[in-house]
Structures are given as C-alpha cells and as structure tokens.
C-alpha cells in the first residue's frame, strides 16, 4: 500500500496538470476587436459580440436567449450553456436580483427569455 501511494505521489509530482485549467478551458481564445492577439475573450465579451450582431438591424434591440445560444454554438464557443444562461439572466442583466458579486449593466430582461441590449 505504501509503495502504491509513493508511486502515485511521484507520478503527480512528475506529471503536473497542463497549463489549461478548468477556468481557462471555458474561455474562448479569440481576441476581441481592438485587443492584442494574446488577450483572451471572456464569455461576456463573446455574448456581447453575438448580441451586437443579432441586434444590428433591429429597431428595438431585442433578442432571445435561444438566439444567443445558437449564435455562440455556431461560432464554436468554449463557454458552457449553463455559463451563458447565467451571464444572460443574472450577471449581465440590470433588472436581475443582485445576488452576484459582479453585475454589468449590459442587458435588460423584458420578458420570459427575451432581452434588450442597453
């Protein structure tokens, strides 16, 4: 048993986890416009980019959560659906309950699954 534990410990020491952590794997590696190539685009920036393209020709700048999910999937995002939904419904929404540490005034919820870009 001791030899097995020692072997496991030695393997962990000599084979550290790769540099891509769980947090980094959820972010896209695409650089947003106007930023350096080595800058990472966060899920929030990816969502804002998709929302801007969705609402480009619309007079009331409204969109649905499903449109954003589909747009991000089409672009090959690394953000999970759960993260995208959380950002839309809570983190980026001005009229969401303030139960998050960080909240951005990007969107306003105007109906069930319907949002407006501010």
Beta strands, then each sheet from edge to edge (+ up, - down):
strand 1: 62-64
strand 2: 107-111
strand 3: 114-117
sheet 1: 1+ 3- 2+
end
